[in-house]
Amino acid sequence: MTYTDTSTQVVGRTRDEIARAVAADLADGYTVNLGVGIPLAIPRFIPEGVTVFLQSENGVLGLGPHPGAGNEDPDLTDAGKQPASLITGAAIVDSATSFAIIRGGHLDATILGALQVAENGDLANWYVPGRNPAVGGAMDLVAGVPRVWVCMEHVDRSGRPKLVRECSFPLTGHQVVTRVYTDLATFHFEDGTLVLKELAPGVTSEYVRERTEAAYVEDLAR
């Protein structure tokens, strides 16, 4: 399935607006791992008065936003190798300790990008056949964290849906995704069912339906 949008009007959320939507849903006191891509913008949008402890698999607990031009420390980066800052009380640990945090069940959520998410919650985000694989820590994260939230564009660069009936790419985890945030909408998995919970501004239910291969039900706040 491929969809071509012939309109020139931009609809839905930008990548930063996706990150802002996710940040707004983070509960005070959560400890959260951030993957590369859209999730790395989340530190800029944590609501005032909410304390979230952001973890990066390269050994940072207490990740802050980009420090600003001229304040970068080449030895302090996030998982995407972008300059980062630290919040008060942050800790720097070695890789073994970082993954002990992940594997030991000490995180409340992980927020990742994805190549595909299936209607049963399967996640594929580490390998496109024919390209270099990039496993990273994703398999550990989705196996050891109770909330797996995905941030991604709703369709790929060729216009193919990324919310699919079955993943055609190799899986990162089976039935692990609990929420999906795209430029068009927000979905939750509830009792194994994919549920459309929110539309991005200017987006209609029909627009989302036409660009989604996965089966889902609607439960939109009116």
HUNORWO-V339562 format. One line per field, one symbol per residue. psi: psi as a letter, one per 20 degrees, with the letter a starting at -180 (. if undefined). A space follows every 50 residues. Layout:
psi=???
This chain:
psi=ppppoiqippqaqrghhghggghhipqpiqppqparbghiihhijpqpip opopppijkpokparpiqpijqoijorahjkqqrrqrpjqqprrhghghh gghjkjqhqqoqrqhqprijjqpojipopirpqmgbjhhggihjphoopp prqhrahjjpqiorgppiqpqhqplhphqpprihrpqqpoljpppohqqq pjprhhggghjphqprqpmpp.
